Amino acid sequence: MNIPFSKRMVAACFGLVFVAAASAAQADDWQYELTPYLLAAGMSGTVGVRNVTTEVNPSFGDIADHLDAGFMGLFAAQNGPWTLSLEGVYMKLSGSGSHTRSGPEGIFSLNSSMDVSSALYVAQGSVGYRLVDQATKLDLIGALRYTQVDADADLVTRVQPGVVFPDGGRSASGSEGWTDAVIGVRVIQPLAENWSLLGYADVGAGGSDLTYQVIAGVNWDYAKGFTAKLGYRYLYWDYADGGTVWDMAASGSYLGLGIHF
């Protein structure tokens, strides 16, 4: 069941939580980090727009071939046990594909072709509180994750040598956005001087029936004010509303550079 979130409700939740966390810290003790990163992700699952539904399973190589534009970044501010962070992901993709099926004894064949373009936006605002601050560090995370999918699909079915099958042309376009409340934990375990392991997991729902995320990585503080980050990320959504379906997982390796100031 989907629980509706209005834009005003989302903004109010962000504002109340961030103000509460900020008021608990001294203004002159904030430390900041900006991390641009690349996510070598593949996606698999089911996507549907206005009841035009298809299975997708593109690898990162396929996405890179059809990536029109993309941006990923994280900004975090820490003060004592509190951490506030904002993360954004944007990808615009386009591509096409076709499939041919032959009739009995090759008398005729059907050819289906589809042109698809889509844009994916993910924005997450998080508040973290450090429960354990020893050699091993443990943070409790509360967040709101906003996801928006814009898609256009054109499907044409032809009987070779080129006759359009009756009612064989279908087009669909649409835009859907939803917000999920998630809760998670983050663990940082030191390995050696300037090296540490990162583990993160969250789960939630609200606008979608279910969303969850798992991250495992290694961080290297190779110079003062700079941290190299390498790891693996898995993010899943189960969303359906009317004729729109986004039952999708994005997973793959990431590489980032944390800049501290």
C-alpha positions as CSV (number, residue, x, y, z in Angstrom):
1,M,0.0,0.0,0.0
2,N,1.3,3.4,-0.9
3,I,1.2,6.2,1.7
4,P,1.0,9.6,0.0
5,F,3.5,12.3,0.9
6,S,2.8,15.9,-0.1
7,K,5.7,18.2,-1.0
8,R,4.9,20.4,2.0
9,M,4.9,17.4,4.3
10,V,8.3,16.3,3.0
11,A,9.7,19.8,3.3
12,A,8.4,20.1,6.9
13,C,9.9,16.8,7.9
14,F,13.3,17.8,6.5
15,G,13.1,21.2,8.2
16,L,12.1,19.9,11.6
17,V,14.7,17.2,11.8
18,F,17.5,19.3,10.4
19,V,16.7,22.2,12.7
20,A,16.6,19.9,15.7
21,A,19.9,18.4,14.9
22,A,21.6,21.7,14.2
23,S,20.3,23.3,17.4
24,A,22.0,20.5,19.4
25,A,25.5,21.5,18.1
26,Q,27.7,24.5,18.3
27,A,27.9,26.6,15.2
28,D,31.7,26.9,15.2
29,D,32.3,23.1,15.4
30,W,31.0,21.9,12.1
31,Q,33.1,19.9,9.8
32,Y,32.1,19.4,6.1
33,E,32.7,16.9,3.4
34,L,31.9,17.1,-0.3
35,T,32.1,13.8,-2.3
36,P,31.6,13.6,-6.1
37,Y,31.6,10.0,-7.2
38,L,30.9,7.6,-10.0
39,L,28.6,4.6,-9.7
40,A,29.3,1.8,-12.2
41,A,25.8,0.5,-11.9
42,G,23.7,-2.1,-13.7
43,M,19.9,-2.1,-13.4
44,S,17.5,-5.0,-13.5
45,G,13.8,-5.3,-12.9
46,T,10.4,-4.3,-14.4
47,V,9.4,-0.8,-15.6
48,G,6.0,0.2,-16.7
49,V,4.6,3.4,-18.1
50,R,0.8,3.7,-18.6
51,N,0.4,-0.1,-18.7
52,V,3.3,-0.5,-21.2
53,T,5.5,-2.8,-19.2
54,T,8.9,-4.4,-20.0
55,E,11.7,-6.3,-18.3
56,V,15.0,-4.5,-18.3
57,N,18.5,-5.8,-17.5
58,P,21.1,-3.4,-18.9
59,S,24.7,-3.7,-17.7
60,F,26.8,-0.7,-16.8
61,G,28.3,-0.9,-20.3
62,D,24.9,-0.6,-21.8
63,I,24.1,2.4,-19.6
64,A,27.4,4.1,-20.4
65,D,26.7,3.7,-24.1
66,H,23.3,5.4,-23.8
67,L,24.0,7.9,-21.0
68,D,23.0,11.4,-22.1
69,A,23.8,13.1,-18.8
70,G,24.6,12.1,-15.3
71,F,25.6,13.5,-11.9
72,M,26.2,11.9,-8.4
73,G,27.3,13.7,-5.3
74,L,27.2,13.7,-1.5
75,F,27.5,16.6,1.0
76,A,27.8,15.9,4.7
77,A,28.2,18.1,7.8
78,Q,29.2,16.7,11.1
79,N,29.2,18.3,14.6
80,G,29.9,16.1,17.6
81,P,27.6,13.0,17.4
82,W,25.3,14.6,14.7
83,T,25.7,14.2,11.0
84,L,23.5,15.9,8.4
85,S,23.9,14.8,4.7
86,L,22.3,15.4,1.3
87,E,22.8,13.1,-1.6
88,G,21.8,13.5,-5.2
89,V,21.8,11.1,-8.2
90,Y,20.7,12.1,-11.7
91,M,20.9,9.9,-14.9
92,K,19.3,10.5,-18.3
93,L,19.3,7.4,-20.5
94,S,18.1,6.7,-24.0
95,G,18.2,3.6,-26.2
96,S,16.4,1.2,-28.5
97,G,16.0,-2.5,-29.1
98,S,14.2,-5.0,-31.3
99,H,13.2,-8.7,-31.2
100,T,12.2,-10.9,-34.1
101,R,10.1,-14.1,-33.9
102,S,9.4,-16.4,-36.9
103,G,6.1,-18.0,-37.6
104,P,5.6,-21.7,-38.5
105,E,8.2,-22.9,-41.0
106,G,9.4,-19.4,-41.5
107,I,6.3,-18.3,-43.5
108,F,6.3,-15.0,-41.8
109,S,8.0,-13.2,-38.9
110,L,7.1,-10.6,-36.3
111,N,9.5,-7.8,-35.4
112,S,9.0,-5.7,-32.3
113,S,11.1,-2.6,-31.8
114,M,11.1,-0.2,-28.8
115,D,12.6,3.2,-28.3
116,V,13.0,4.2,-24.7
117,S,14.2,7.4,-23.0
118,S,14.2,7.9,-19.2
119,A,15.5,10.1,-16.5
120,L,16.1,9.0,-12.9
121,Y,16.4,11.4,-10.0
122,V,17.2,10.3,-6.4
123,A,17.6,12.8,-3.6
124,Q,18.1,11.7,0.0
125,G,18.4,13.8,3.2
126,S,19.7,12.1,6.2
127,V,20.2,12.7,9.9
128,G,22.7,10.5,11.8
129,Y,23.5,10.2,15.5
130,R,26.6,8.4,16.7
131,L,25.7,5.7,19.2
132,V,29.2,4.2,19.6
133,D,32.3,6.4,19.3
134,Q,35.1,4.0,20.1
135,A,37.6,2.5,17.7
136,T,34.5,1.0,16.0
137,K,31.9,3.7,15.2
138,L,28.2,3.0,14.9
139,D,25.6,5.6,13.7
140,L,21.9,5.4,13.6
141,I,20.4,7.0,10.5
142,G,17.0,8.4,9.7
143,A,16.3,9.7,6.2
144,L,13.8,10.7,3.5
145,R,14.5,9.3,0.0
146,Y,12.8,11.0,-2.9
147,T,12.7,9.1,-6.3
148,Q,11.4,10.4,-9.6
149,V,11.2,8.6,-12.9
150,D,10.4,10.2,-16.2
151,A,10.0,7.8,-19.1
152,D,8.9,7.8,-22.8
153,A,8.4,4.5,-24.7
154,D,7.4,3.8,-28.3
155,L,6.6,0.1,-29.2
156,V,5.9,-0.9,-32.9
157,T,5.2,-4.5,-34.0
158,R,5.6,-5.3,-37.8
159,V,4.9,-8.3,-39.9
160,Q,7.9,-8.7,-42.2
161,P,8.6,-7.3,-44.7
162,G,7.5,-4.1,-43.0
163,V,3.7,-4.1,-42.5
164,V,2.6,-2.7,-39.2
165,F,0.7,-5.3,-37.2
166,P,-2.9,-4.2,-36.5
167,D,-2.9,-2.2,-33.3
168,G,0.8,-2.8,-33.2
169,G,1.9,0.7,-32.4
170,R,1.8,1.9,-28.8
171,S,3.3,5.0,-27.2
172,A,3.5,6.0,-23.5
173,S,5.1,8.7,-21.5
174,G,4.8,9.7,-17.9
175,S,6.5,11.0,-14.8
176,E,6.2,9.6,-11.3
177,G,7.7,10.8,-8.0
178,W,7.5,9.4,-4.5
179,T,9.1,9.8,-1.1
180,D,10.0,7.0,1.3
181,A,11.0,7.3,5.0
182,V,14.0,5.0,5.8
183,I,15.9,4.0,8.8
184,G,19.4,2.5,8.8
185,V,22.8,2.0,10.5
186,R,26.3,2.8,9.5
187,V,29.4,1.1,10.8
188,I,33.0,2.4,10.4
189,Q,35.8,-0.1,11.4
190,P,39.4,1.0,11.3
191,L,41.8,-1.4,9.5
192,A,45.2,0.3,9.7
193,E,46.5,3.8,9.8
194,N,44.5,6.0,7.4
195,W,42.4,2.9,6.3
196,S,38.8,1.9,7.3
197,L,35.9,-0.3,6.3
198,L,32.4,1.1,5.8
199,G,29.2,-0.8,6.2
200,Y,25.7,0.7,5.6
201,A,22.2,-0.6,5.4
202,D,18.7,1.0,5.4
203,V,15.1,-0.1,4.8
204,G,11.9,1.9,4.4
205,A,8.6,2.5,2.7
206,G,6.0,5.1,2.2
207,G,5.5,6.2,-1.3
208,S,6.7,2.8,-2.4
209,D,5.8,-0.6,-0.9
210,L,9.5,-1.2,-0.1
211,T,12.9,0.3,-0.6
212,Y,16.3,-0.8,0.8
213,Q,19.9,-0.1,0.3
214,V,23.2,-1.8,1.2
215,I,26.7,-0.3,0.9
216,A,30.1,-2.0,1.7
217,G,33.3,-0.1,1.1
218,V,36.9,0.9,2.0
219,N,38.1,4.4,2.7
220,W,41.7,5.7,2.5
221,D,42.7,9.0,4.0
222,Y,45.7,9.4,1.6
223,A,46.3,13.1,2.2
224,K,45.2,15.8,4.7
225,G,41.7,16.8,3.7
226,F,41.2,14.1,1.1
227,T,39.7,10.6,1.3
228,A,39.5,8.0,-1.5
229,K,36.4,5.8,-1.4
230,L,35.9,2.5,-3.2
231,G,33.0,0.0,-2.6
232,Y,29.8,-1.7,-3.7
233,R,26.2,-0.3,-3.6
234,Y,22.8,-2.0,-4.0
235,L,19.6,0.0,-4.1
236,Y,16.1,-1.4,-4.6
237,W,12.6,0.0,-5.1
238,D,9.2,-1.7,-5.3
239,Y,6.8,0.9,-6.6
240,A,3.4,0.5,-8.4
241,D,0.7,3.1,-8.8
242,G,-1.9,2.8,-11.5
243,G,-0.2,2.0,-14.8
244,T,3.3,2.9,-13.5
245,V,5.6,0.2,-12.2
246,W,9.2,0.6,-10.9
247,D,10.3,-2.7,-9.5
248,M,13.9,-2.1,-10.0
249,A,17.4,-2.7,-8.5
250,A,20.5,-0.7,-9.3
251,S,23.8,-2.2,-8.1
252,G,27.5,-1.9,-8.8
253,S,30.8,-0.5,-7.8
254,Y,31.5,3.1,-6.8
255,L,34.6,5.3,-6.7
256,G,34.6,8.7,-4.9
257,L,36.8,11.4,-3.6
258,G,35.9,13.0,-0.3
259,I,37.0,16.6,0.1
260,H,37.1,17.8,3.8
261,F,36.9,21.5,4.9
